[in-house]
Amino acid sequence: KNRLKNVRMFEPLEDVGFQNGFNVDYMKELVAYWKDKYDWRKEEAHLNTLPHYKTKIEGIDVHFIHVKPVLKPGQTAKPLLMVHGWPGSVFEFYKIIPMLVDPTNHGGSEEDVFEVIAPSIPGYGFSEMPHKKGFD
């Protein structure tokens, strides 16, 4: 919050929205929100409701969420890989993952249970970005 308190703003150009860069008046509103209203601890707790992991793939750290359902004896889960687009993040899946791993508590059938893996594509979220061309 100290960095937000100490941010230096420049004077906006007259009658300019976003035509010549970011609108300073809007930036002031954003800074005030992050400084005075945003509750990082609340958001951090929400992010930590799903299990996060990292693994190395072709030399870079790749972050992923891996949620395994609680299964009844004899029940099997379908594997599901959910990959976000550009720009995006695994946060897009936070509402649907609980429905996929526990469908009966969300109005679904127990035959429709999934084990979900959702990686952060390289360079996004907690995944390291590639260090050379050709990373596919």
Secondary structure by P-SEA (a helix, b strand, c coil): cccccccccccccccccccccccaaaaaaaaaaaaccccaaaaaaaaacccccccccccbbbbbbbbbccccccbbbbbbbbbbccccccccccccccccccccccccccccccbbbbbccccccccccccccccc
